Amino acid sequence: MSLLSNRAKSLKPSPTLAINAKAKAMQAQGIRVISFGAGEPDFDTPENIKKAAIKAIEEGFTKYTAVGGIDELKDAIIHKFQRDNQLTYKRSQILVSCGGKHSFYNLAQAIFDHGDEVIIPAPYWVSYPPMVSLAGATPVILNTKEENGFKMTPDELKRAVTPKTKALVLNSPSNPTGSAYTRKELEWIAEIAISHNFFVISDEIYEKIVYDGFEFISIASLSEEIKKRTIIVHGVAKTYSMTGWRIGYTAGPEEIISAMSNIQSQSTSNPTSISQKASVEALTGPQDEVGRMVSAFGQRRNYIVDRLNEIPGVSCYKPAGAFYVFPNFSSYYGRSYQGRRISNSTELADFFLDVARVAVVPGIEFGADPFERLSYATSMEDIKEGIDRIEDSLNKLV
């Protein structure tokens, strides 16, 4: 009898968490490691949100809630969609879960079966394919091109569609590239989804983190017809620096939300009561801190993109949103340092950690081996020193 299920054997841990763990182990040994690995803002959660959580504790709001979230938070989410996206939902179309990842997992379990295909543009967030596979469906990877801003074209999407296509995963702005789709681009995606009758899973968690006046558009807002086929996955983690509070939410067709709620009732049950109260304040309270964070991210983005593009042999797309860059280091593949040959993104990431004392995440984990992901959700001081170290280490490769 096998100790583990085939399902468990097929999984590997999150590479982002693994890189961070190795970097922290080195730091515990007294080694100063600069980490570009973490996908979370380095700012503290705003004070008004923290105070709302403290108030919830003091008032004894520490018991079970409804499985899918308290009505007060569902109403705040409904208001957010009306205010920001001109979208109208009912409470029965909203589910609050234990983070955006949990939201996507519940959704995959609710709508995918064996034989279904799910189109996932690459580079992709590392957890999309495993969660699709865990639901029994087949991830269909659609490779995008750096020269197209890491965005799929109409022809590329049409070629990926088959009679088995159940859904397209759309992450805009994107982790790891920071690319984002314009209204015109979303319109042709919607047209293809409607004509071929598949769902669009729209991961919009970086909605507020956009630059240079880019206008974020939710694909669900384009028409009632595409809204019926769209499930929005969202959360408070990135916008309000609330990664550890673990609150995500989903908006979509009532039947799907109901099925997701049933699944959640048999796994986690309700999200943390205290975090729900904090999230109400995040969505309905002052939004000034969001603008300040995005402004700081914008300055860091400009610096890190310019510095990376100045390194010989490196190209770096300038992201429209999120807080990641995805530079192409493949011109250094095939080079060596002290007998150590660099052949791929994993070996280069290990080289950066061991030689430069800099943590990055290998591009292969996002389905794109020529690249590395660097998060600029860290101080400008660390960004400057980190890029200096990367540049110095690359000069050692021959």
C-alpha positions as CSV (number, residue, x, y, z in Angstrom):
1,M,0.0,0.0,0.0
2,S,1.4,3.4,-1.0
3,L,1.8,5.9,1.8
4,L,0.8,8.9,-0.3
5,S,-1.9,9.5,-2.9
6,N,-0.9,10.0,-6.5
7,R,-2.3,13.5,-6.1
8,A,0.1,14.3,-3.3
9,K,3.0,12.8,-5.1
10,S,2.4,14.9,-8.1
11,L,2.6,18.2,-6.2
12,K,5.7,20.2,-5.3
13,P,5.9,23.1,-2.8
14,S,5.5,26.7,-3.9
15,P,8.9,27.8,-5.3
16,T,8.4,31.3,-4.0
17,L,8.1,30.0,-0.4
18,A,11.0,27.6,-1.0
19,I,13.3,30.5,-2.1
20,N,12.3,32.6,0.8
21,A,12.9,29.8,3.2
22,K,16.5,29.3,1.9
23,A,17.1,33.0,2.0
24,K,15.9,33.2,5.6
25,A,18.0,30.3,6.6
26,M,21.1,32.1,5.2
27,Q,20.0,35.3,7.1
28,A,19.7,33.3,10.3
29,Q,23.4,32.4,9.8
30,G,24.3,36.1,9.7
31,I,24.4,36.4,5.9
32,R,22.8,39.6,4.5
33,V,20.6,38.4,1.8
34,I,18.6,40.8,-0.3
35,S,15.3,39.2,-1.3
36,F,13.4,39.9,-4.4
37,G,11.3,36.8,-3.8
38,A,8.3,37.9,-1.8
39,G,5.0,38.7,-3.5
40,E,3.8,41.0,-0.8
41,P,4.0,44.7,-0.2
42,D,6.7,45.8,2.3
43,F,4.4,48.4,3.8
44,D,2.5,47.9,7.0
45,T,-1.3,47.4,6.9
46,P,-2.9,50.8,7.2
47,E,-3.8,51.9,10.8
48,N,-7.5,52.3,10.2
49,I,-7.7,48.6,9.1
50,K,-5.7,47.4,12.1
51,K,-7.9,49.4,14.5
52,A,-11.0,47.8,13.0
53,A,-9.5,44.4,13.8
54,I,-8.7,45.4,17.3
55,K,-12.2,46.7,17.8
56,A,-13.6,43.4,16.5
57,I,-11.5,41.5,19.1
58,E,-12.5,43.9,21.9
59,E,-16.2,43.5,21.0
60,G,-15.9,39.7,21.0
61,F,-16.3,39.2,17.3
62,T,-14.2,36.1,17.5
63,K,-16.7,33.2,16.8
64,Y,-17.8,31.4,13.7
65,T,-19.5,33.4,11.0
66,A,-21.5,32.3,8.0
67,V,-19.4,30.0,5.8
68,G,-19.2,32.4,2.9
69,G,-18.6,35.5,4.9
70,I,-20.6,38.1,6.9
71,D,-23.2,40.1,5.1
72,E,-21.4,43.3,6.0
73,L,-18.3,42.2,4.1
74,K,-20.3,40.9,1.2
75,D,-22.1,44.3,1.0
76,A,-18.7,46.1,1.1
77,I,-17.5,43.9,-1.8
78,I,-20.7,44.6,-3.8
79,H,-20.1,48.3,-3.2
80,K,-16.5,48.0,-4.3
81,F,-17.6,46.4,-7.6
82,Q,-20.2,49.1,-8.2
83,R,-17.9,51.9,-7.3
84,D,-14.7,50.7,-9.2
85,N,-16.0,48.5,-12.0
86,Q,-19.6,49.5,-12.6
87,L,-20.6,45.9,-11.9
88,T,-23.7,44.8,-10.0
89,Y,-23.8,41.7,-7.9
90,K,-26.1,40.2,-5.2
91,R,-24.9,38.7,-1.9
92,S,-25.7,35.2,-3.4
93,Q,-23.1,35.9,-6.1
94,I,-20.2,36.7,-3.6
95,L,-18.1,34.2,-1.7
96,V,-15.5,35.3,0.9
97,S,-12.6,32.7,1.3
98,C,-9.3,32.4,3.1
99,G,-7.3,34.3,0.5
100,G,-7.3,34.6,-3.3
101,K,-5.5,31.3,-3.6
102,H,-8.3,29.6,-1.7
103,S,-10.8,31.3,-3.9
104,F,-9.2,29.9,-7.0
105,Y,-8.9,26.5,-5.5
106,N,-12.6,26.4,-4.5
107,L,-13.5,27.6,-8.0
108,A,-11.4,24.9,-9.7
109,Q,-13.0,22.2,-7.6
110,A,-16.5,23.6,-8.3
111,I,-16.4,23.8,-12.1
112,F,-13.7,21.5,-13.5
113,D,-13.9,17.7,-14.2
114,H,-11.7,15.1,-15.9
115,G,-11.6,15.8,-19.6
116,D,-11.9,19.6,-19.2
117,E,-9.2,21.8,-20.6
118,V,-8.2,25.1,-19.1
119,I,-6.2,27.6,-21.1
120,I,-3.5,29.3,-19.0
121,P,-1.3,31.9,-20.7
122,A,2.4,31.7,-19.7
123,P,4.2,33.2,-17.9
124,Y,1.6,32.3,-15.3
125,W,1.2,32.5,-11.5
126,V,2.8,29.3,-10.2
127,S,-0.3,27.9,-8.6
128,Y,-2.7,28.0,-11.5
129,P,-1.6,24.7,-13.2
130,P,-1.4,22.6,-10.0
131,M,-4.8,23.7,-8.9
132,V,-6.4,22.9,-12.3
133,S,-4.7,19.5,-12.2
134,L,-5.9,18.8,-8.7
135,A,-9.4,19.3,-9.9
136,G,-8.8,16.7,-12.6
137,A,-8.7,19.0,-15.6
138,T,-5.9,19.6,-18.0
139,P,-3.9,22.8,-18.1
140,V,-3.3,24.0,-21.6
141,I,-0.3,26.3,-21.6
142,L,-0.5,29.2,-24.1
143,N,3.0,30.6,-24.4
144,T,3.1,34.4,-24.9
145,K,6.0,36.4,-26.3
146,E,8.1,39.1,-24.6
147,E,7.9,41.2,-27.7
148,N,4.1,41.3,-27.3
149,G,4.3,42.4,-23.8
150,F,3.6,38.9,-22.5
151,K,0.1,39.1,-23.8
152,M,-1.7,36.6,-26.0
153,T,-2.9,37.5,-29.4
154,P,-6.4,36.7,-30.9
155,D,-4.9,34.0,-33.2
156,E,-2.9,32.4,-30.3
157,L,-6.0,32.2,-28.2
158,K,-8.1,30.8,-31.0
159,R,-5.5,28.1,-31.7
160,A,-5.6,27.0,-28.0
161,V,-9.4,26.6,-27.9
162,T,-10.8,23.1,-28.5
163,P,-14.2,21.5,-27.9
164,K,-12.9,20.5,-24.4
165,T,-12.1,24.1,-23.4
166,K,-13.9,24.9,-20.1
167,A,-12.2,28.2,-19.1
168,L,-9.5,30.7,-19.7
169,V,-7.4,32.0,-16.8
170,L,-6.9,35.8,-17.2
171,N,-4.5,37.5,-14.8
172,S,-4.4,41.2,-15.5
173,P,-2.3,42.9,-14.2
174,S,-0.1,39.8,-14.2
175,N,2.1,38.0,-11.7
176,P,4.9,37.6,-12.8
177,T,5.2,40.0,-15.7
178,G,3.1,43.0,-14.7
179,S,1.5,43.0,-18.2
180,A,-2.1,44.2,-18.3
181,Y,-4.8,44.0,-21.0
182,T,-6.4,47.2,-22.5
183,R,-10.2,47.5,-23.1
184,K,-9.7,46.7,-26.8
185,E,-7.8,43.6,-26.0
186,L,-10.4,42.4,-23.4
187,E,-13.1,43.0,-26.0
188,W,-11.7,40.4,-28.4
189,I,-11.0,38.0,-25.5
190,A,-14.6,38.3,-24.5
191,E,-15.8,37.8,-28.1
192,I,-13.8,34.6,-28.4
193,A,-15.1,33.4,-25.0
194,I,-18.7,34.0,-26.0
195,S,-18.4,32.5,-29.4
196,H,-16.7,29.3,-28.1
197,N,-18.8,29.2,-24.9
198,F,-16.1,29.0,-22.2
199,F,-15.7,30.7,-18.9
200,V,-13.2,33.5,-18.1
201,I,-11.6,33.3,-14.7
202,S,-10.4,36.9,-14.2
203,D,-7.8,37.2,-11.4
204,E,-8.0,40.9,-10.6
205,I,-6.0,41.0,-7.3
206,Y,-3.5,43.6,-8.7
207,E,-6.3,45.8,-10.0
208,K,-5.3,48.9,-8.0
209,I,-1.5,48.6,-8.6
210,V,-1.2,50.2,-12.1
211,Y,1.1,52.9,-13.4
212,D,1.3,55.7,-16.0
213,G,-2.4,56.3,-16.0
214,F,-3.2,52.8,-17.2
215,E,-7.0,52.2,-17.0
216,F,-7.9,48.9,-15.4
217,I,-11.0,47.3,-16.9
218,S,-12.7,44.2,-15.6
219,I,-13.7,42.0,-18.5
220,A,-17.0,41.3,-16.7
221,S,-18.0,44.9,-17.2
222,L,-17.9,44.8,-21.0
223,S,-21.3,43.3,-21.4
224,E,-24.0,41.2,-19.7
225,E,-23.2,38.3,-21.9
226,I,-19.5,38.1,-20.9
227,K,-20.4,38.8,-17.3
228,K,-22.4,35.6,-17.2
229,R,-19.3,33.7,-18.3
230,T,-16.9,35.5,-16.0
231,I,-15.8,34.6,-12.4
232,I,-13.8,37.3,-10.7
233,V,-11.1,36.2,-8.2
234,H,-10.0,39.0,-6.0
235,G,-8.8,39.9,-2.5
236,V,-7.5,42.5,-0.1
237,A,-3.9,41.2,0.2
238,K,-2.1,43.2,-2.4
239,T,-4.0,46.5,-2.4
240,Y,-4.1,47.0,1.3
241,S,-0.9,45.2,2.3
242,M,-3.0,42.5,4.1
243,T,-1.3,39.3,2.9
244,G,-1.3,37.6,6.3
245,W,-5.0,38.4,7.0
246,R,-6.0,35.8,4.4
247,I,-9.1,37.3,2.8
248,G,-10.0,36.6,-0.8
249,Y,-13.3,36.8,-2.6
250,T,-15.1,35.6,-5.7
251,A,-17.9,37.1,-7.7
252,G,-19.8,35.2,-10.3
253,P,-22.9,33.2,-11.3
254,E,-25.0,32.2,-8.4
255,E,-24.9,28.5,-9.1
256,I,-21.1,28.5,-9.2
257,I,-20.8,30.6,-6.0
258,S,-23.2,28.2,-4.2
259,A,-21.2,25.2,-5.2
260,M,-18.0,26.9,-4.0
261,S,-19.6,27.7,-0.7
262,N,-20.6,24.0,-0.3
263,I,-17.0,23.0,-0.9
264,Q,-15.7,25.6,1.5
265,S,-18.2,24.4,4.2
266,Q,-16.5,21.0,4.1
267,S,-13.0,22.3,4.3
268,T,-12.1,25.6,6.0
269,S,-15.6,26.8,6.9
270,N,-15.7,30.6,7.4
271,P,-12.7,32.9,6.9
272,T,-11.3,34.5,10.1
273,S,-13.9,36.6,11.7
274,I,-11.5,39.4,12.7
275,S,-10.0,39.6,9.3
276,Q,-13.5,40.0,7.8
277,K,-14.1,43.0,9.9
278,A,-10.7,44.5,9.0
279,S,-11.6,43.9,5.3
280,V,-14.8,45.8,5.6
281,E,-12.8,48.8,6.7
282,A,-10.3,48.2,4.0
283,L,-12.9,48.3,1.2
284,T,-15.1,51.1,2.7
285,G,-12.7,53.3,4.6
286,P,-10.2,55.9,3.4
287,Q,-8.2,54.8,0.3
288,D,-5.3,57.3,0.6
289,E,-2.7,54.8,1.7
290,V,-3.3,52.8,-1.5
291,G,-2.3,55.7,-3.6
292,R,0.8,56.3,-1.5
293,M,1.9,52.7,-1.9
294,V,1.3,52.6,-5.6
295,S,3.3,55.9,-6.0
296,A,6.3,54.3,-4.2
297,F,6.0,51.1,-6.3
298,G,6.0,53.3,-9.4
299,Q,9.3,54.9,-8.5
300,R,10.9,51.6,-7.7
301,R,9.6,50.1,-11.0
302,N,11.1,52.9,-13.0
303,Y,14.5,52.5,-11.3
304,I,14.7,48.7,-11.4
305,V,13.6,48.5,-15.1
306,D,16.1,51.1,-16.1
307,R,18.9,49.4,-14.2
308,L,18.2,45.9,-15.5
309,N,18.0,47.1,-19.1
310,E,21.4,48.8,-18.7
311,I,23.0,45.4,-17.9
312,P,24.5,44.0,-21.1
313,G,22.5,41.0,-22.5
314,V,19.5,41.6,-20.2
315,S,16.1,42.8,-21.4
316,C,13.3,43.8,-19.1
317,Y,9.7,44.6,-20.1
318,K,8.3,47.6,-18.3
319,P,5.3,46.4,-16.4
320,A,1.9,48.2,-16.5
321,G,0.9,46.9,-13.1
322,A,1.6,44.7,-10.1
323,F,5.0,44.9,-8.4
324,Y,7.2,42.5,-10.3
325,V,9.7,42.6,-13.1
326,F,10.5,39.6,-15.3
327,P,13.9,40.2,-16.9
328,N,15.3,37.9,-19.6
329,F,18.8,36.6,-18.5
330,S,19.0,33.8,-21.1
331,S,22.0,35.4,-22.8
332,Y,24.0,34.3,-19.7
333,Y,23.0,30.6,-20.1
334,G,26.0,28.5,-21.1
335,R,28.4,30.6,-19.1
336,S,30.3,29.4,-16.0
337,Y,31.8,30.5,-12.7
338,Q,34.5,28.5,-11.0
339,G,33.5,25.4,-12.9
340,R,29.8,26.0,-12.2
341,R,27.8,26.1,-15.5
342,I,24.6,28.0,-15.7
343,S,22.1,26.3,-18.1
344,N,18.7,27.5,-16.9
345,S,16.7,29.9,-14.7
346,T,16.9,27.5,-11.7
347,E,20.7,27.3,-11.8
348,L,21.0,31.1,-12.3
349,A,18.7,31.7,-9.3
350,D,20.9,29.4,-7.2
351,F,23.9,31.2,-8.5
352,F,22.5,34.6,-7.5
353,L,21.6,33.4,-4.0
354,D,25.0,31.7,-3.4
355,V,27.3,34.2,-5.1
356,A,25.4,37.5,-5.1
357,R,23.4,36.8,-1.9
358,V,20.3,37.9,-3.8
359,A,17.0,35.8,-3.8
360,V,14.9,35.7,-7.0
361,V,12.4,33.2,-8.3
362,P,13.3,31.1,-11.4
363,G,11.2,31.8,-14.5
364,I,10.7,28.1,-15.2
365,E,8.3,28.0,-12.2
366,F,6.1,30.5,-14.1
367,G,6.5,28.5,-17.4
368,A,9.2,30.7,-18.9
369,D,12.8,29.5,-18.4
370,P,14.7,32.4,-20.0
371,F,13.5,34.7,-17.2
372,E,13.7,35.4,-13.4
373,R,11.0,37.1,-11.4
374,L,12.1,40.0,-9.1
375,S,9.6,41.6,-6.8
376,Y,10.2,45.3,-6.1
377,A,8.0,45.3,-3.1
378,T,11.0,46.1,-1.0
379,S,13.0,49.3,-0.1
380,M,14.7,51.4,-2.8
381,E,17.9,50.9,-0.8
382,D,17.7,47.1,-1.1
383,I,16.7,47.4,-4.8
384,K,19.8,49.5,-5.6
385,E,22.2,47.2,-3.7
386,G,20.5,44.1,-5.0
387,I,20.8,45.1,-8.6
388,D,24.5,46.1,-8.0
389,R,25.1,42.6,-6.6
390,I,23.3,40.9,-9.6
391,E,25.3,43.0,-12.1
392,D,28.6,42.2,-10.3
393,S,27.9,38.5,-10.2
394,L,27.0,38.4,-13.9
395,N,30.3,39.9,-14.7
396,K,31.9,36.9,-13.1
397,L,30.3,34.5,-15.6
398,V,32.5,33.6,-18.5
